[in-house]
């Protein structure tokens, strides 16, 4: 009855308390109350950096109540309806109090709860007053407890009404200091380091990692804020992120993390290990914009499941189970993961407000203070790259790596400050970490349109290829391939990269010997290069097709299989590419994948590849496919369950196979099929 929901599924300073079930016995309710009170009292030993007096007063009152709960539980007497009502209300209130204490003692929430100190104080006041109200209906005289326990409860009721729960003067002073510092940022004034340290010391933030945790929580709050309708705190959250980012970079020289351990966003790690098909609604098969969970535990997009219900279907579409309730529970954790997945992969989201949110979050700083703080920070980091010691340059490149991952605005500031040429200077470094961090930063910067030109004009392509071939770490080579992919989005640079001797071969070496992430980045880089026609013969002569076919038969990662199919489908669009693919005996492999894969993208690329082989294969492919009985079932399934693109291609492929079969049966088969009659449906 008192289990804690995962912090990642709710916003801080929100209290999803639930009322106990009516079927629960009074004894169980009292046990749960006592456990709740015990859990709350444990916060007495935790460090409290804000609202200290209010928290201590609340803990003292709950401690008295716990003694009372213990005594009445031992007596096990019968309780009146009003007593049970009182216990139920107390259980509900104490849940909220526990959430409040959990949040403002949460590691990483110190700055935010400081800036919300007025609100937190009012929450303590409201909850403790509510305890007094709940105790009002408790018939103390009819409950078998000692006189001392009865008097203790009456004292709790009296103090709960009289205690003021005001903001601590020390909290108000520090929050005013923060506002003053933010005002200095807004005016373009570099704040004094002693002022910054005073604020951090008051909050107990004494290390790089503690500062970084504050930033992560603020960014999480920013995500929740964009999901809200009012969006009152966007400016403040942006400013605080700018402040803490500045403090993390300028005040802490030492990064207290393990070697090779990067402070990754936990949601990015979750996405990496999820099947992204889970982000699609089982009804519409499209990416969900508002995922909600029904009674059976299955998740659907809100608009799709509502249409299902309106059509007179009171069941779960996946299980067929009849639903006792059609209530929908928002799946906020999944919503955040889908949002981040779309943002990181450049996928547009249908919901208009979400599109606006992504643009605002990445292009605009969010506040004047955040904007100026980032500009100051960019100048500081570029100066460190230019004039710092080896250790200072290494840390600066690491900070740039983190900042450029966060937003387009950060990338713009760092590019304009001259970070790119300095990062390129680190690529020949003999320091593995410096090289890796510099290239990771360049990878993030290459996503920014203006940065691509700066990289190329400063000789970046050759330097990046040097790391691709002989990088000190596999991670650096992985980032090099990713950077080439973004550079290849510009037609001029596709030509440039393709003409450099050994560039394509280096990408193929990474596909052969690299990690899964290396393979993926190399595959997408080659996919980008293939958009320039002359690069087709280069990849064919380098022997890419047999390598990819071998990958299809040996890989376990469905994501890499899809990427390999995408490259092969592009190669098959040209006659010489089709011939190379057929020589590699690819047909049975592709048909097997079409039958077995659960990935929609994988099925799409399989059909695209098979259709291109049929159209360019000079009549050699269709007779082979007609003899494969396992092919038709997945093709017909795509007619109804596939995307509009794959449905059209599946339809055309089915027509080709049927026409061949009919002509073959009537001995009217022509030696080849005219391609022109089919091209218009692509």
C-alpha positions in Angstrom: 0.0 0.0 0.0 3.0 2.4 0.4 5.1 1.4 -2.6 6.9 4.2 -4.2 6.4 5.0 -7.9 9.5 5.4 -10.0 10.8 9.0 -9.8 11.3 8.9 -13.6 7.5 8.6 -14.1 6.5 11.7 -12.2 7.6 15.3 -12.0 9.3 16.5 -8.8 7.0 18.2 -6.3 4.0 16.3 -7.6 2.2 13.9 -5.3 0.4 10.9 -6.9 -1.0 9.6 -3.6 -3.7 6.9 -3.8 -6.5 6.1 -1.4 -6.6 2.7 0.0 -9.1 0.1 -1.2 -12.3 -0.1 0.8 -11.8 -3.9 1.1 -8.6 -3.4 3.0 -9.0 -4.3 6.7 -8.4 -1.7 9.4 -5.5 -3.7 10.8 -3.8 -3.6 7.4 -4.5 0.1 7.1 -2.9 0.7 10.5 0.1 -1.4 9.6 0.5 0.7 6.4 0.2 3.9 8.4 2.9 2.9 10.8 5.2 1.9 7.9 4.5 5.2 6.2 5.3 7.1 9.4 8.5 5.1 9.8 9.6 5.8 6.2 9.0 9.5 6.7 10.9 9.6 10.0 14.0 8.1 8.2 14.4 11.5 6.4 15.5 12.9 9.8 19.0 11.4 9.1 19.2 12.8 5.6 21.0 16.1 4.8 18.5 19.0 4.5 19.9 22.0 2.6 16.6 24.0 2.3 13.4 24.3 4.3 15.3 22.7 7.2 13.1 24.1 10.0 9.8 23.2 8.3 11.1 19.6 7.6 12.2 19.1 11.2 8.9 20.4 12.6 7.0 18.0 10.3 9.2 15.1 11.2 8.7 15.7 14.9 4.9 15.7 14.6 5.0 12.5 12.5 7.3 10.9 15.1 4.6 11.6 17.8 1.9 10.1 15.6 3.9 7.0 14.9 4.0 6.3 18.7 0.2 6.7 18.7 -0.3 4.4 15.7 1.9 1.7 17.4 -0.2 1.8 20.6 -3.6 1.5 18.9 -2.3 -1.2 16.6 -1.2 -3.3 19.6 -4.6 -2.8 21.3 -6.4 -4.2 18.1 -9.8 -2.8 19.4 -12.8 -2.3 17.1 -12.9 1.1 15.4 -15.9 3.3 14.4 -16.5 4.5 10.9 -15.2 7.9 11.8 -12.0 6.4 13.1 -11.5 4.5 9.9 -12.2 7.7 7.9 -9.6 9.5 9.9 -7.0 6.7 9.4 -7.7 6.7 5.7 -7.2 10.5 5.4 -4.0 10.3 7.4 -2.7 7.6 5.1 -3.5 9.7 2.1 -1.8 12.8 3.6 1.3 11.0 4.8 1.9 9.6 1.3 2.0 13.2 0.0 4.3 14.3 2.9 6.7 11.4 2.1 6.7 12.5 -1.6 7.5 16.0 -0.6 10.4 14.9 1.7 11.7 12.5 -1.0 11.7 15.3 -3.6 13.4 18.1 -1.7 16.1 15.7 -0.3 16.6 14.2 -3.7 20.2 14.3 -4.9 20.3 16.8 -7.7 17.2 18.8 -6.7 18.9 21.2 -4.3 18.9 24.3 -6.5 15.4 23.8 -7.8 13.8 23.3 -4.4 15.8 26.3 -3.2 14.2 28.4 -5.9 10.8 26.8 -5.0 11.3 27.4 -1.3 8.1 29.5 -1.0 6.1 26.8 -2.7 7.7 24.0 -0.6 7.1 25.9 2.6 3.4 26.3 1.6 3.2 22.6 0.9 4.5 21.7 4.4 1.9 24.1 5.8 -1.0 22.6 3.8 -0.1 19.0 4.6 0.4 19.5 8.3 -2.9 21.5 8.5 -4.5 18.6 6.7 -3.2 16.2 9.3 -4.9 18.3 12.0 -8.2 18.2 10.0 -8.0 14.4 9.7 -7.4 14.1 13.4 -10.5 16.2 14.1 -12.8 13.4 13.1 -10.9 10.9 15.2 -13.0 10.0 18.3 -10.1 9.8 20.8 -12.3 9.0 23.8 -13.6 5.8 22.2 -10.2 4.5 21.3 -8.3 2.4 23.9 -5.0 4.3 24.3 -3.1 5.7 27.3 -3.8 9.2 28.5 -0.3 10.1 27.5 -0.9 9.0 23.9 -4.2 10.9 23.8 -2.6 14.1 25.0 0.2 13.7 22.5 -2.3 13.5 19.6 -4.1 16.6 20.9 -0.8 18.4 21.1 -0.1 17.4 17.4 -3.5 18.8 16.4 -2.8 22.1 18.3 0.7 22.6 16.9 -0.3 21.6 13.4 -2.7 24.5 13.4 -0.4 27.0 15.0 3.0 26.4 13.4 3.8 29.0 10.7 6.0 27.0 8.3 7.6 30.2 6.9 10.5 30.3 4.4 13.8 30.0 6.2 15.6 33.4 6.1 18.8 31.7 5.0 17.0 30.1 2.0 15.5 33.5 1.0 19.0 35.0 1.2 20.6 32.4 -1.0 17.7 32.4 -3.5 18.1 36.2 -3.8 21.8 35.6 -4.5 20.9 33.3 -7.3 18.5 35.8 -8.8 21.2 38.5 -8.6 23.7 36.2 -10.4 21.1 35.5 -13.1 20.6 39.2 -13.5 24.3 39.7 -14.0 24.3 37.0 -16.7 21.4 38.8 -18.4 23.3 42.1 -18.4 26.4 40.4 -19.9 28.4 40.7 -16.7 30.7 37.8 -15.7 29.7 36.9 -12.1 32.4 36.7 -9.4 33.5 33.2 -8.7 33.3 33.8 -4.9 29.5 34.5 -5.3 29.0 31.3 -7.3 31.0 29.3 -4.7 29.0 30.8 -1.9 25.7 29.6 -3.4 27.1 26.1 -4.2 28.5 25.8 -0.7 25.2 26.7 0.9 23.6 23.9 -1.2 26.3 21.4 -0.4 27.4 21.1 -4.1 31.1 20.4 -3.8 32.0 18.4 -6.9 31.7 18.3 -10.7 29.4 15.2 -10.5 27.1 16.9 -8.0 26.8 19.9 -10.2 26.1 17.8 -13.2 23.3 16.0 -11.3 21.7 19.3 -10.7 21.8 20.1 -14.4 20.3 16.7 -15.3 17.4 17.2 -12.9 16.7 20.7 -14.2 16.7 19.3 -17.8 14.3 16.6 -16.7 12.0 19.3 -15.2 12.3 21.2 -18.5 11.0 18.2 -20.3 8.0 18.0 -18.0 7.4 21.7 -18.3 7.1 21.5 -22.0 4.5 18.8 -21.6 2.4 21.2 -19.3 0.0 23.7 -20.7 1.0 26.7 -18.6 4.8 26.5 -19.1 5.4 29.1 -16.3 8.8 27.9 -15.3 10.5 27.6 -18.7 12.5 30.8 -18.4 13.7 30.1 -14.8 14.6 26.5 -15.6 16.6 27.6 -18.7 18.4 30.3 -16.6 19.3 27.8 -13.9 20.6 25.3 -16.4 22.8 28.0 -17.8 24.0 29.0 -14.3 24.9 25.4 -13.3 26.5 24.6 -16.6 28.7 27.7 -16.1 29.6 26.6 -12.6 30.4 23.1 -13.6 32.8 24.2 -16.3 34.5 27.2 -14.5 34.6 26.2 -10.9 35.4 22.5 -11.0 38.8 21.6 -12.5 38.5 17.9 -11.7 35.9 15.6 -13.1 35.2 13.0 -10.4 34.1 10.2 -12.7 35.7 6.9 -13.4 38.1 6.7 -16.5 36.1 6.2 -19.7 32.8 6.8 -17.8 30.8 9.5 -19.6 27.9 11.2 -17.8 25.3 9.9 -20.3 21.7 10.8 -20.2 20.1 7.7 -18.6 17.1 7.9 -21.0 19.5 7.7 -24.0 20.9 4.5 -22.5 17.3 3.2 -22.1 16.6 4.0 -25.8 19.7 2.2 -26.9 18.5 -1.0 -25.4 14.9 -0.7 -26.4 13.2 -2.1 -29.5 12.0 1.2 -31.0 9.0 -0.6 -32.5 7.7 -0.4 -29.0 7.3 3.3 -29.6 4.6 2.6 -32.2 1.0 2.3 -31.5 -0.2 -1.3 -32.0 -3.4 0.1 -33.6 -2.1 2.8 -36.0 1.5 1.4 -36.2 2.7 5.1 -36.1 5.0 6.6 -33.5 2.9 7.5 -30.5 2.6 11.2 -29.6 0.4 10.7 -26.5 0.9 7.2 -25.2 -1.6 6.0 -22.6 -2.0 2.6 -20.8 -5.3 0.7 -20.5 -6.4 -1.7 -17.8 -4.5 -4.7 -19.3 -1.2 -2.8 -19.1 -0.8 -2.4 -22.8 0.0 1.1 -24.2 -1.6 2.8 -27.2 -1.7 6.3 -28.7 -4.6 8.2 -27.1 -6.3 9.2 -30.4 -6.2 5.6 -31.7 -7.5 3.9 -28.6 -10.3 6.5 -28.2 -11.4 5.8 -31.8 -11.4 2.1 -30.9 -13.7 2.7 -27.9 -16.0 5.1 -29.9 -16.4 2.3 -32.5 -18.0 0.2 -29.8 -15.1 -1.9 -28.8 -14.8 -2.1 -25.0 -11.8 -4.4 -25.3 -8.0 -4.3 -25.3 -7.0 -4.5 -29.0 -3.9 -6.6 -28.3 -5.4 -9.2 -25.9 -9.1 -9.0 -26.8 -9.8 -8.9 -23.1 -13.0 -7.0 -22.1 -12.1 -3.9 -20.1 -14.0 -3.3 -16.8 -12.9 0.4 -17.1 -11.9 2.5 -20.1 -9.8 4.9 -18.0 -6.6 5.9 -19.7 -3.4 6.4 -17.7 -0.7 8.7 -19.4 2.6 6.9 -19.8 4.9 9.9 -19.2 8.1 7.8 -19.0 7.4 6.4 -22.5 6.4 9.8 -23.8 9.7 11.3 -22.8 11.6 8.4 -24.4 9.7 8.8 -27.7 10.3 12.5 -27.6 14.0 12.1 -27.1 14.3 9.4 -29.7 12.6 11.6 -32.3 14.8 14.6 -31.3 18.1 12.6 -31.5 17.2 11.0 -34.8 15.7 14.0 -36.6 12.2 12.4 -36.8 9.3 14.9 -37.0 6.5 14.4 -34.6 2.9 14.8 -35.8 1.7 16.8 -32.8 2.0 20.5 -33.5 2.8 21.5 -30.0 5.6 18.9 -29.9 7.1 20.3 -33.0 7.1 23.8 -31.5 8.6 22.4 -28.3 11.5 20.6 -30.1 12.4 23.8 -32.0 12.2 26.0 -28.9 14.3 23.6 -26.8 17.1 23.2 -29.3 17.4 26.5 -31.2 16.6 29.1 -28.5 18.4 29.4 -25.2 15.2 29.8 -23.3 16.1 33.1 -21.5 18.4 36.0 -21.8 20.4 34.8 -18.8 20.9 31.3 -20.3 21.9 32.8 -23.6 24.5 35.1 -22.1 25.8 32.4 -19.8 26.4 30.1 -22.8 28.2 32.8 -24.7 30.5 33.4 -21.8 31.0 29.7 -21.3 31.9 29.3 -25.0 34.5 32.0 -24.9 36.0 30.4 -21.7 36.2 26.9 -23.3 37.8 28.2 -26.5 40.4 30.1 -24.5 41.2 26.9 -22.6 41.5 24.9 -25.8 43.9 27.6 -27.2 46.0 28.5 -24.1 45.3 25.8 -21.5 47.6 23.0 -20.2 47.1 19.5 -21.6 44.7 18.6 -18.8 42.8 21.8 -19.2 42.4 21.2 -23.0 41.2 17.6 -22.3 38.6 18.8 -19.8 37.5 21.6 -22.2 37.0 19.1 -25.0 34.9 16.9 -22.7 32.7 19.8 -21.6 32.2 20.8 -25.2 31.2 17.2 -25.9 28.5 17.4 -23.3 27.3 20.9 -24.1 27.0 20.3 -27.9 24.9 17.2 -27.2 22.4 19.3 -25.3 21.1 21.8 -27.9 21.5 23.4 -31.2 21.9 26.8 -29.5 24.9 25.5 -27.6 26.4 24.3 -30.9 25.8 27.6 -32.5 27.5 29.5 -29.7 30.6 27.2 -29.7 30.9 27.3 -33.5 30.7 31.1 -33.5 33.3 31.3 -30.7 35.9 29.4 -32.8 35.7 26.0 -31.1 35.9 23.9 -34.3 39.5 24.8 -35.4 40.7 24.2 -31.9 39.0 20.8 -31.6 40.4 19.8 -35.0 43.9 20.6 -33.6 43.3 17.9 -31.0 42.6 15.1 -33.5 46.3 14.2 -34.0 46.8 14.1 -30.3 48.5 11.1 -28.6 46.1 11.5 -25.7 43.2 9.0 -26.4 40.7 10.8 -24.2 41.4 14.2 -25.7 41.1 12.8 -29.3 37.9 10.9 -28.5 36.2 13.9 -26.7 37.3 16.3 -29.5 35.8 14.1 -32.2 32.6 13.5 -30.2 32.3 17.3 -29.9 32.9 17.7 -33.6 30.3 15.0 -34.3 27.7 17.0 -32.4 28.8 20.3 -34.0 28.5 18.7 -37.5 24.8 18.5 -37.0 24.7 22.3 -37.1 24.5 23.5 -40.7 27.1 26.3 -40.5 29.6 24.0 -38.6 29.9 21.7 -41.6 31.5 24.5 -43.7 33.8 25.5 -40.9 35.0 21.9 -40.5 35.7 21.4 -44.2 37.3 24.8 -44.7 39.7 24.1 -41.8 40.9 20.8 -43.3 38.7 18.7 -41.1 37.8 16.0 -43.6 41.4 14.7 -43.9 41.9 14.9 -40.1 38.7 13.1 -39.4 39.6 10.4 -42.0 42.9 10.0 -40.2 41.1 9.2 -37.0 38.7 6.9 -38.9 41.7 4.8 -40.1 44.0 5.0 -37.1 42.1 6.4 -34.1 43.6 5.6 -30.7 40.2 4.2 -29.5 37.4 2.4 -31.3 35.0 5.1 -29.9 37.0 7.8 -31.6 36.7 5.9 -34.9 33.0 5.5 -34.3 32.6 9.3 -33.9 34.7 9.9 -37.0 32.3 7.8 -39.1 29.3 9.6 -37.6 30.8 13.0 -38.4 31.4 11.9 -42.0 27.7 11.0 -42.2 26.6 14.5 -41.3 29.1 16.1 -43.6 27.8 13.9 -46.4 24.4 15.5 -46.1 26.0 18.3 -48.2 26.3 17.4 -51.9 29.6 19.1 -52.3 31.1 17.2 -49.4 29.8 13.8 -50.6 31.8 14.4 -53.7 34.9 15.5 -51.7 34.8 12.5 -49.3 34.2 10.0 -52.0 37.2 11.2 -54.0 39.7 10.9 -51.2 41.6 7.6 -51.6 40.9 5.1 -48.9 37.9 6.9 -47.4 35.3 4.2 -48.4 37.8 1.4 -47.6 38.3 2.9 -44.1 34.5 2.8 -43.5 34.4 -0.8 -44.7 37.2 -1.7 -42.3 35.1 -0.3 -39.5 32.1 -2.4 -40.6 34.3 -5.5 -40.5 36.1 -4.9 -37.2 34.3 -2.3 -35.2 31.7 -2.5 -32.5 28.0 -2.4 -33.2 27.9 1.4 -32.9 30.9 1.6 -35.2 29.2 -0.6 -37.7 26.1 1.5 -37.6 27.9 4.9 -38.0 29.9 3.5 -40.9 26.8 2.1 -42.6 24.9 5.4 -42.4 28.0 7.3 -43.6 28.2 5.0 -46.7 24.4 5.4 -47.2 25.0 9.2 -47.3 27.8 9.0 -49.7 25.7 6.9 -52.1 23.5 9.9 -52.7 26.3 11.0 -55.1 26.1 8.7 -58.2 29.9 8.4 -58.7 30.2 6.9 -55.3 28.2 3.8 -56.4 31.0 2.3 -58.5 33.5 3.2 -55.7 31.6 1.1 -53.1 31.1 -1.7 -55.6 34.8 -1.8 -56.6 35.7 -1.8 -52.9 33.7 -5.0 -52.4 31.0 -3.6 -50.2 28.2 -5.9 -51.4 29.7 -9.2 -50.3 30.6 -7.6 -46.9 27.0 -6.5 -46.4 25.5 -9.9 -47.4 27.8 -11.5 -44.9 26.6 -9.1 -42.3 23.0 -10.0 -42.9 23.8 -13.7 -42.2 25.9 -13.1 -39.1 24.4 -10.1 -37.3 22.1 -10.4 -34.3 21.3 -6.7 -34.1 18.1 -6.0 -36.0 19.0 -2.4 -36.2 22.2 -3.2 -38.1 20.4 -5.6 -40.4 18.0 -2.8 -41.3 20.8 -0.4 -42.0 22.6 -3.0 -44.2 19.3 -3.6 -46.1 19.0 0.2 -46.6 22.4 0.4 -48.2 21.8 -2.6 -50.4 18.4 -1.3 -51.5 20.1 2.0 -52.6 22.9 0.1 -54.4 20.3 -2.1 -56.2 18.7 1.0 -57.8 21.5 0.9 -60.4 22.0 -2.0 -62.9 25.6 -2.7 -61.9 24.5 -2.7 -58.2 21.8 -5.2 -58.9 24.3 -7.5 -60.7 26.7 -7.3 -57.8 24.0 -8.2 -55.3 22.8 -11.1 -57.4 26.3 -12.5 -57.7 26.6 -12.4 -53.9 23.5 -14.8 -53.8 21.5 -12.4 -51.7 17.9 -13.4 -52.7 17.3 -16.2 -50.3 18.9 -14.2 -47.5 16.5 -11.2 -48.1 13.4 -13.4 -48.4 14.3 -15.1 -45.1 14.7 -11.7 -43.4 11.3 -10.6 -44.8 9.7 -13.6 -43.3 11.4 -13.4 -39.9 11.9 -9.7 -39.0 9.5 -7.8 -36.8 10.9 -4.4 -37.8 8.6 -2.4 -40.1 11.6 -0.6 -41.5 13.3 -4.0 -42.2 10.3 -5.2 -44.1 10.2 -1.9 -46.1 13.8 -2.2 -47.2 13.4 -5.9 -48.0 10.5 -5.2 -50.4 12.4 -2.2 -51.9 15.4 -4.3 -52.5 13.5 -7.2 -54.0 11.5 -4.9 -56.3 14.7 -3.1 -57.5 16.3 -6.5 -58.2 13.3 -7.6 -60.2 13.2 -4.4 -62.3 17.0 -4.3 -62.9 17.7 -8.0 -63.0 16.9 -8.5 -66.7 14.3 -11.3 -66.0 16.6 -13.4 -63.9 15.1 -12.6 -60.5 11.3 -13.0 -61.0 11.5 -16.7 -62.0 13.5 -17.4 -58.8 11.1 -15.6 -56.5 8.1 -17.2 -58.1 9.4 -20.6 -57.0 9.7 -19.4 -53.3 6.3 -20.3 -51.6 7.2 -18.4 -48.4 7.4 -15.0 -50.1 3.7 -14.3 -50.8 2.4 -14.3 -47.2 4.6 -11.4 -45.9 3.9 -9.5 -49.2 0.2 -9.7 -48.7 0.5 -8.8 -45.1 2.3 -5.6 -46.1 -0.7 -4.6 -48.3 -2.7 -4.0 -45.1 -0.2 -3.6 -42.3 2.7 -1.8 -44.1 3.4 1.8 -44.7 1.9 3.4 -47.8 5.3 3.2 -49.4 5.9 -0.5 -48.7 2.3 -1.3 -49.5 2.7 0.1 -53.0 5.9 -1.7 -53.6 4.5 -5.0 -52.2 1.5 -4.6 -54.6 3.8 -4.0 -57.5 6.0 -6.9 -56.6 3.0 -9.2 -56.3 1.8 -8.1 -59.7 5.1 -8.9 -61.3 5.1 -12.4 -59.8 1.5 -13.1 -60.8 2.0 -11.8 -64.4 5.1 -14.0 -64.7 3.2 -17.0 -63.4 0.2 -16.4 -65.8 2.4 -15.9 -68.8 4.6 -18.9 -67.9 1.5 -21.1 -67.6 0.1 -19.9 -71.0 3.5 -20.0 -72.7 3.1 -16.3 -73.5 5.9 -15.2 -71.4 8.0 -12.4 -72.9 11.8 -12.5 -72.3 11.8 -9.4 -70.1 9.3 -7.1 -68.4 9.0 -3.5 -69.5 10.0 -1.4 -66.6 8.4 1.8 -67.7 4.9 0.7 -66.8 5.8 0.3 -63.2 8.1 3.2 -62.4 5.3 5.8 -61.8 4.2 4.2 -58.5 7.6 4.6 -56.8 
